[in-house]
Amino acid sequence: MALTARHEVHVAVPSTTRRSHTGMTRDGVVEHRVRSLSIPGHPGFRFCPPLGLRAEARRILDEVQPDVLHVQSHFPLCRALIEAANERGLLVVATNHFMPENLVHYLPIGDAGRQGVHGWAWRDAARVLGRADIVTAPTPYAAALATVAGVPGPVLPISNGVDLSRFREQATAGEFRLRYGVPDKPAITYVGRLDAEKNLDVVIRAFAAVRRSIDAQLVLVGAGAERRGLSALAAGLGVGEHVTFTGYVADSDLPSAYAATTVFVNAGTAELQSLVTLEAMASARPVVAADAAALPHLVENDVTGYLFPPGDSDALAGRLLALLCDPQLAQGMGRKARAVAEQHDETRTVAAFEQLYAIRKAPARPVEAAA
């Protein structure tokens, strides 16, 4: 954590069990793990039930006595922390990473029902985020989206940032290939959740077309609910043996995953920035991305890679082939991608948030009076 060099940092997050506990990470961050439940069908997600959550949030803030609360969502745990911080007169900074599109498509209620939930979800987010003193979002697109949805502005665009010393062109790929069984040949790589909104079926269909022209491989790094269906699709298209599903990959292995990449691909249409795209660019890899949401803020068409019409697997295949068949073009775009990533150096992000954290509020009213 870049902040730990100059600050005492505490993080409240869902526990991986039904019990709360506190401990310190190797990075010097104090973690307050709050009891949570797993979400059926999505083992990587945890939910903190509201019962007793306000009391737990108050206990954490009273124990830590922070100068600032910075939340990364409007979901139950952050909601309880915002309420407790408001009671105590603490400065609250909120960063919005939420798009209803990442959730509502899982609901079996039809298009009209999902549209209604979409509107309600934004209204709920705006109401909670409106209790923060400062609201940020990772891109100008994300900031504008939140403002239009009713989040009190101005919403400040501040990049998530990327660690340029970890993600770089000089990282080695051999260990990653050996550990995950990835052949040493041109690779199209995706990193992230294997979930519906990532549109990886489009990527696999495009890859099947690519395979008709070049001996390439597709590497899907991550886990998710769509893995079984994607594997079946690849097999049905006759490319199953050329698609590597790595499953969950440790954060320490990610630099070498990008090093094993020829072209990075992102077909998602609900990205507020896409940290993995930024990491790939910092690793000097060209990116082919859907021309949707915030991805055009990172990927400049025909400069750092290519954009393609969302959902168009034929267009995606053409863009991928252009890079796979011309290594010099791919390397040149990769170098330009690195230059763009350097504008998102995490030291700039940390400095921007430190300026916000330095803002002081008026003295708080007594906690007893607010209870």
Order of alpha helices (4+ residues) and beta strands (2+ residues): beta-beta-beta-beta-beta-alpha-beta-alpha-beta-alpha-alpha-beta-alpha-beta-alpha-beta-alpha-beta-alpha-beta-alpha-beta-alpha-beta-alpha-beta-alpha-alpha-alpha-alpha
